[in-house]
């Protein structure tokens, strides 16, 4: 995993511009008092709106929820991935939702993202992890449990380094080699 350290010296500027980054590729920020740690992700890069606030934390604009969020490693992956879906793979932004609440066995849970069909039925569940978090069987168990509630035909798990896409056909998961563009989704 490639890592680059950047000294935090953004002066008085509030908007962090691409020209201030030492690497112009998909990256994520991790809190450290003296440095910003940037990991190279294996998904296409999108320049996100970032803001350095008075609390010395970096915030990212969530274009789906339309609000500023603290930039955590998982949030960075979610934002980069969501832009890849909408900007490159053609998924309609209006049908993508972040942090979807659901109830399972009387417990409140949250799916990281859900994509809906044109009738408003869930079509894809996404589970995101930070790049340093390994995608294990427990990660797949987690998204599978969400699917017991939502019953979607597609499950996608990603940490920005690795991405897995499953198409559920007749109750059996078929792993796809890549995420299908929106125009090629089969329902």
N, C-alpha and C positions, 0 to 999 in steps of 0.2 A: 504494500500500500504506500503510495507516494504521499509525503507530508511536506508542507512548506510552512515555515514560521514567518510571520510578518510582525514587525514592531508596531505597537499601537501608538501612532503619532498622527492622528487625523486632525490635529490642531483644533480650530473652533468650528470646522465644517460639520454640518449635521447630516448631509447626504453623502454616502460613500460612493464615489464614482469608480467606474471600471479602471480608469487610469491610475488609481491609487493601489490597485492590487498588483502583487508581484507575479501572480499567475493568472492568466486570462482563460480559465477553464472552469468547469463545474467544481465547486468547492463547498466546504461547509465550515461553519465557525463553531469553535468550542471555547468556552470561557476559560480564560487564564488572565491573571492581572496584568501581565506584561506583553502577552502575545496573542495573536489570533491564529489558531491552527486551521489550516486549510487542507482538506483531503481531495484528491482527484476522484471524481465519480465516473462510472461507466455508462452514463446517460448523456444525451446531448445537453450542452450548456445553454442556459438562458440567463441573461443579465436581469437580475431581480432588483426591485426597489428595496434598498437598505437604508437604515437610518441609525446613526450613533446618537444615543440619547444621553441626558445628563447623568443617568445612573451608570454610564460607561458600558452599557450593554448594546449589542447590535440587534435591531429589530428588522423583520422582513415583512413586506406587504403581502398579505394573503389575498390574491386576486379573486378567489372564490368567495370567501367570507367577507371580503372588503373591510379588512381591519389589520392593524399592525400587531405582530406577534413576536415574542422573544425568539431569537434564532437559536434553536437547539439543533443538534445533529439530525434528529429525526424530522424536525420541521423543515430543515433545509432540503432533505431528501424528498419530502412530500411536495414542497413547492417546485423544485426542479422537475420532478416526475410529472406533476400536474401540468406544467407548461409544456413538457414534451408531448403529453397526450393531446392537449388542445392545440398547440402551435404547429406541431409536426405531424402527428398521427391523425389529426382532424376530428377529434372528439369534441362535440359541442360543449362549450364552457357552461352553459345554462343547465346541463344535465349532470354535472359533476358536483358533488357535495363533500365537504370535509367534516370530520368528527361527527359521525352519525350515531346518535344514541339508539340503543336497542336493549330489550330486556330478555334475559335468558335465565330460566329457572329462578325467577324472582329477583335476579341481580341485574343491576344496571351496567351495561358495557358500552364501548364506543368503537365503532369501526373507523379506521383512519380516513378512508374515503370510500364513496359509493358512486357508481355511475348508473344512471337510470335510462330506461328506454323511453320512447316518445309518449307512451301512456303513463309514465311516472312509476313504473315497476322497476325494482332494483335489477340490474343486469350484471354488474361487476362489483366485487368487494376487493378493496386494496388494503394491504397491511404493510406498513413501512417500519423499518428499523434504522438505527444509526449505522453508518458505514462500518464501524468497528464491531458491531453486533453480528455474530454469526447467525445465519438462517438455519435453524435446526428443526427437528421434527415438532418441537413445541410451538414454533412459529406457525407451522402448517396446521397443527391441532387448533391453535387459536382462531385462525381464519375459517377453519372447518366448522368450529362451534358457532361462529357468526353466521355461517351459511345454513346451519340448522334452523335459524330464525328467518333469514332473508331469502333463501332458496334461489340463488343466482346460478346462471350457467358458466360464469367465469370467475376465477379467483387469481389474484395477482399479489405476489409477495416480493418486496424489494428492499435492499439496504443501500441502493445506489451503486453498489459494487457488483452485485449479482441480482438478477431478476428472474422469477419463475412465474409462468402463466399456465394455468390449468383450465381446460375446457371440460365441463362436466357433461357427459353424454350418457344417457340411460343409467345414471347413478355412478358412473365410473369416471375417474379423473384421467384425462389425456393431457400430458404435458406438451405445450407448444414450443417450437424453437424460438419464436419471437412473439411479441405482442402484436396482434393484428391491427392494422389501421382501421379506423372507424368504418370506412367503406367496405371492409371485408369481414366485419363481425357477422357471425352466423348465430341466429337465435333459435 
